[in-house]
Amino acid sequence: MSKKVPFNLRAFRKMALIEKRRLRRFLTKIEKAPPRGLEKITQNLEKEVWAEVDCLACANCCKTMTPTFNKSDLKRISAHFGQTVDEFKEKWLYKERSTGDWMNKKQPCQFLNLKDNKCSIYAIRPDDCAGFPHLPKKMKDYVHVHKQNVEYCPATFKIVEKMMAAVKPLA
């Protein structure tokens, strides 16, 4: 098992840019023909990944992506700020035309403290953030999500690399 090493976001972004095609091709193969025992393999690999990755050293997801805010998120977070849902939306969010999803107006996320990479609303964060990067979910049902996240999230990147080694015949 690897140990956590100091994280370099710039180096990760460069590596992800170079490797994302290869990792996405592998995920497409997994999507089309999931190998036997995939869920067990990914559950074991996930433990290794979290022993190696420190989200607070990175926060790339909060810096470069936006969660979608569901109705429950909107009610909970706007109440926290003493705002109506409409006031909260007006101040912080925009509605994505193609999907109708409510998303952050700006990046990095307005709730991210850039000094320590901590979320200022962590206890009430959007469900999308709470579930990110969706690793413990059924891998075959989330392959499409991992294809996107592989270039943004070191944990996703690492689990896909480890999967490639664990299921060699498909790689």
N, C-alpha and C positions, 0 to 999 in steps of 0.2 A: 504494500500500500504506500502511495506517495504521501509526502508531507506538504503542508501549505508552504508556499514560497511567496516572497513579496510579489504583489500583483502589479503589472505594468499594463494599464489600459491601452496605451498607444500600441504596444507590441501585440496585444490581443487583437485589436482592430485590424492591424496589418495582417496577422496570421489568418484571421477569419476571412478577410477579403480574398486571400490566396486559396484557402481550403474550402470555402463554402460550396463551391460547385461539386467537389468530390463528395462531401458529406451529404449534400442534397440528393445526389444520384443514388447513394447508398440508401437513404431514407425512402426514396421512390421505390427501390427494390423491396424494402421491408413492407411498404404500403401495399404493393401488388401481391407479394407472397410472404406473409409473416412467417418466420421460422418457428418451428415447434419450441415451446418453452420460452418464448420472447418475454413474457411478463416476469417470469422468475429471473431471467438474465438481467433485465433492466432494474428489478428491485434490488438485486445484489450490487449492481454497478452504481446505483444511486447512492448507496451507503459510502462507497469509495469516493464518489464525486464530492459529496458534502464534507468529507474529511479533507479534501484538497481545495475547495472553493470557499472563499469568504466574500459574501455578497457586499458587505460594507466596504471592502477594499475596491469595489468596482462601481456598483450602482449605474452601470451603463444602460440598463433598462429604463431607469428613471431619467437619465440624461438624454436618451435618444428615441424613446418610444412613448406612447401614451396609452393609458388604460381606457377601456370603455366603461362608462359609468351607467349602471343599471338603475332602475327606479328606487330600489332599496338603498343603494349607495347615495343617490341624490338626496333622499330624505334624511338619512343618517348624517351625512357630512354637512349639509346645509344647516341642519338643526344645531350641530356642533358650533357653527360660526354664527348662530343666531340670525340666520337668513332664511328667506323663503327659498324654495327650490328654484323658482324663476330668478331670484336675485343671485343665487349661487351660479346658475347657468350663465347669466349675463356677464358676471364678473370673470369667470374662469374657463368656461367651456364653449365649444362650438358644436353644431350638429353636422355630422358627416352626411353629405347629400346622398351618396350611393347606398349607405346602410341604415341611415337614421340614427346611428350611435352618437352618444354624447362623449366628446373627447376634449382633452386639454387644449387650450388655445396656444400654449407655448411649450417649448422645451428648453432646458430641462424642466421637469415637473415643478410647478410652483410650490409644492409641498416638500421638496427635497432640500435639505440643508447641505450645501456643497462643501462645507468645511469638514463634516464628518460622515457624509453620505447617508445620513439618517432621515427617515420620513417624519415630518412634523405631525402627521395624522396617522401614524402607524396603527394605533389601536382601532381606528375606524376607517382605515384605508379601503379603497374600492375592492370588491371581490376579485376583480381581474388581477390586481396587484397581489392580493393575499394568495392566489393560486399560482402565480408566476414562479418558476418557468414550467409548471405543469408536469414535472417529472414523475411524481408518484402515480399519476393517472395511467389508465391503460394505454400503453405505448401505441398500439395499432390504431387507437381512436384519436391520437394526438399527433400523429406523424406530420400532418399538414402544418400544425402549429410549430413543431420542432424545426421544420424546414425553414421557417421564417426566423425563429429564435436563434438558430445556430450561429448567425453572424452578430448577434447582439449579446448573447448570454454565455459566459465561459462555462457555466454548469451544463448547459445544453450541448455546447461544443464538445466538452469532455465526455459526456455520456455517449454521444454519437461516435466519437473516436473509440471509446472503450467497447461499444457495441460492434464496431467494425472488426475489432480484434477477437471478440468473443464469438461472432458468427462469421468466421473467415470465408466459408464457401460463397457467401453472397457478395462480399466486398470485392 
